[in-house]
Amino acid sequence: MAKEMVAMLLAGGQGSRLYALTQNLAKPAVPFGGKYRIIDFPLSNCVNSGIDTVGILTQYQPVVLNEYIGNGQPWDLDRLYGGVHVLPPYQKASGSDWFKGTANAIYQHISFIERYDPEYVIILSGDQICKQDYSDFLRFHKEKEAEFSVAVMEVPWDDASRFGLMVTDENDRITEFQEKPKNPKSNLASMGIYIFNWDILKKYLIEDEADPNSENDFGKNIIPNLLRDNRKMYAYHFDGYWKDVGTIGSLWEANMEVLDPENSGIDLFDEDWKIYSRNSGMTGHRIAPCAVVEDSMITDGCDVKGIVKHSILFAGATVEEGAVVEDAVVMGGTTIKTGAVVKHCIIAENVVVGENAIVGEIPAEGGIGNVAHVGSNVTIGANAKIGPKAMVYKDVKEGEEQC
Amino acid sequence: MLKSITNNEALGIIFPNSYDGLVPELVTERLMASIPFASRYRLCDFLISGMARAGIDNISLIARENYQSLMDHLGSGREWDLARKKGGLNIIPPFAQKNVKVYNGRVEALESIKTFLVSQKEKYVVMADTNFAANIDFHALLDAHRKSGADITAVYRKQEIPDKFKKPLESSQDLYYSFDLDGNRVKQLFVNSRRDGEVNFSMNIYVIERELLIRLIDEAFVLGFTSFERDVIAPQIDMLDVQGYCFDGYVAYIHDMKSYFDENMKLLQEENLEGLFGPGQIYTKIRDDNPTRYIKGAKVSNIMAADGCVIEGEVENSILFRGVKVKKGAKVKNCVLMQDTVIGENACVEYVITDKNVMITEGKSLMGTDSFQVYVSKKQIV
């Protein structure tokens, strides 16, 4: 029995620009939005779009990610035939290879895709926050009788040179591809989400693998090769919320946007397009009589006795009496002790911010400001001061200052 | 957790309809076991989670009526880790035959599943009702039972008999029990005692060897008996070694609307919350709600809220279940709002219990008092 479309999710990214947050964690496993992890978005999109077979290509720090995915049940991806599978690079009789590039990662798992004999393969990225209906994308791909389609977003012309750009004709047919060009001819940025006809993808993957000079990358090699051969390539316009959360700043920003769904467009409260995640199973959160909570999101298991303004608290976070949390992202199991002040920053999981310690600061009016961040399982001693530019990997002693 | 690995020696039997008659409002479309409690749980979650954590992974609920909500809640039992090939979670509905007759008392209930009981492998049976929330260490209970060598271990609590019980039970046929103890041995079992002051109040949880249970039930059933305590234990109290086991942990009993309200409210106090949830995790059905959102202008103080709520108004001293919406300008004070309740703009509710999917429309005002809460039944629009 063949599947119409199989999804391959690239989740090997090291996320090196997330610094301390990805110390022990693959980027797709980074927590987001109170109870989610980044990978919940593409996985939920798959299920909501009717895709029930997903291969997740992992490589870097896969332990947490593997455990989190488990049998795929939270996303309804525990299926008898299909379902979710974590696909690491593996050892073959002739030796093992790390994934050399995005294309090589898929190449190494051609046999996985073949098991389902699909007509189409959708390539997804595990480091974006986006709610997207892939079935609509597939409909477009079929209507255009395309061999390859790429989802694109219109970006401001000023920013265009930071992206891979698709130049198209009036029928959305791609005529040229520019990777981070100095003089952009288009403002249609590739979202890194592709639909291929499987026969075409397979042919080009095999060809690419045989080329010793190739970097085995979709953007650098596969797409240019398709263009060279004048394949039927189309750009699918997506205008919903999409954010690459590859940096501390953008991750913080995306979390803050969750607090303002009316203006930001990232609505986690949409009953018709739920984002699924593995639930904490904690009891309802508590807000004490002495607490102040304003414009925030609070998750099961939290215990709030202090002041929380414009912030996101993940499952099981504790804010003690007299502590202040503002414009902050506080991940699961973290405790903010009495008198501590936590502002404009990201605090990872299971951190203890000691009494009267200060982390981060709100930039002056109009300033862009830096987002301080503290890695998971770190203890920040009492009265310590962590400046807005700090990246905290290790425990901070009592009274110590870092900036 | 290691100690539970080899513990497949007890199976659990739960009577989800016991004491339904005490809370007629709450059980019109459900049963005692599926009454929502503590912002995101149902009463049966506490027992089932406790059993599951102690390695009791063969649990049957013998339902009498109104069990659709229970089936919906429990599903395959996966959330309690009880979707097992051997054992797992079973809901046993009344057997539909020509003259459908629902069971009376534990004797008839157990007789109706006798073939099941005979075919099981576990040495012991743990039986319980669901009219309370408590975090019970069943491992310790089974240990105590084994060590004492008793025929039956009966769990009790030192407390006064609730007033509700002492009044004539008009709507309920359910009996309640208390013991006199000699050491730990139960010397006398009282049915519907009116005694004042602290007594050994039975929690109706028993541990008994499976084969002994089958024999006792067989003997009682042929004589037309119905009550396990009144008709089986009490008359044979000298012959059977019945040991008391005192549970001194936190218990929230639900025996009328007032206690339902009070027991929810008590969880706003940290030590009570810790008492109920501290001993171990309580599992429940997952709904995949987003985190709760407090929008600008919301004002909250002293509340417990589950995921999925959106708060724009003022909320004070209240328990909010999953998906409750409190709109702009609305005031909520001293309320228990069950799943998906909506309090419309500028509406005002005080001392109100709303059942699931209740809608209080714009500008309406609804007030109870601290001794009598207004209850709005499921799906009502005020």
Interface residues (C-beta under 8 A of the other chain):
Chain A: G33 G34 K35 Q73 P74 L259 L268 F269 K274 I275 Y276 S277 N279 G281 T283 G284 H285 R286 I287 A288 P289 A291 V293 E294 D295 S296 M297 I298 T299 D300 I312 L313 F314
Chain B: A38 S39 R40 Y41 R78 L268 E270 L273 F277 Q281 I282 Y283 T284 I286 D288 N290 P291 T292 R293 Y294 I295 K296 A298 V300 S301 N302 I303 M304 A305 A306 D307 V310 I319 L320 F321
